[in-house]
Amino acid sequence: CAFLRMGDEELVGFAIDSIEQLCNKYLDLSEDVPGMLHHQNGNMTYTTFGDYFLMEALSVILYDEKGVW
């Protein structure tokens, strides 16, 4: 994982814990909803940018793949 090459285990732990908490609390896998993460903003609605950045973070942590940015 690219995070592990940084050598900062505290940062790696924080990133992984943050993603786990985000998924446990806000991930919605229902096919009837317009996005993946609910309550992404103050209006408690779905947004595409939240879903995008979650997928980008997961691709780096799980597969060491960099996003399009």
ChimeraX attribute file (.defattr): number of C-alpha atoms within 10 A of each C-alpha:
attribute: neighborCount
match mode: 1-to-1
recipient: residues
	/A:1	13
	/A:2	14
	/A:3	16
	/A:4	12
	/A:5	9
	/A:6	10
	/A:7	10
	/A:8	10
	/A:9	12
	/A:10	8
	/A:11	13
	/A:12	18
	/A:13	12
	/A:14	11
	/A:15	14
	/A:16	16
	/A:17	12
	/A:18	12
	/A:19	15
	/A:20	13
	/A:21	11
	/A:22	13
	/A:23	14
	/A:24	10
	/A:25	12
	/A:26	13
	/A:27	17
	/A:28	15
	/A:29	10
	/A:30	9
	/A:31	8
	/A:32	7
	/A:33	11
	/A:34	13
	/A:35	19
	/A:36	22
	/A:37	23
	/A:38	18
	/A:39	15
	/A:40	16
	/A:41	10
	/A:42	6
	/A:43	7
	/A:44	9
	/A:45	12
	/A:46	17
	/A:47	16
	/A:48	12
	/A:49	12
	/A:50	17
	/A:51	16
	/A:52	15
	/A:53	12
	/A:54	16
	/A:55	14
	/A:56	16
	/A:57	18
	/A:58	16
	/A:59	15
	/A:60	15
	/A:61	19
	/A:62	11
	/A:63	11
	/A:64	13
	/A:65	14
	/A:66	12
	/A:67	12
	/A:68	5
	/A:69	4
